[in-house]
Amino acid sequence: MKNEETLIICASYHHMNTMHICKKIAKILNAKIIEPKDFKEELLSSYGLIGFGSGIYNGKHHSSLLDLVNGLNKQKNIKAFVFSTATIPVKSMHNAINQILINKGFEIIGQFSCKGFMTYGFTKYIFGGLNKGRPNEKDFANAINFATNIKSQM
């Protein structure tokens, strides 16, 4: 592994659900957080662990994160983890980004997903949104446990 430094690339919009989770993970891993628009591929040489996270849109991570990962060159000896917030958190929604990362040479050492507040489309007007109050303290505790497990693998 290059080193024990951690970088997290997080695309969080709307209610900032994913960024709230990201900050909990970053604190445990002492990680730097950037948005996809601020990423430069040469950053990878400074980090041994990269986190990729966003909300889930139409069953996949945000297009800005998928575009970034698709544009990467083949890598060696970089561990990665994937996380998300979603209306219905199902880890299979990580399949698209996981496959790209694996094809690019990353070793995925963990995944995390939890519910996030959503006010898209008719749900805003009919229900006032879905998953009100999420992520919540239990989600934050689960994110911290996830990060602690990742840290123990380093």
Summary of the structure (lengths in Angstrom):
residues: 154
radius of gyration: 15.0
end to end distance: 9.1
largest distance: 50.2
contacts: 514
relative contact order: 0.20
helix: 42%
strand: 25%
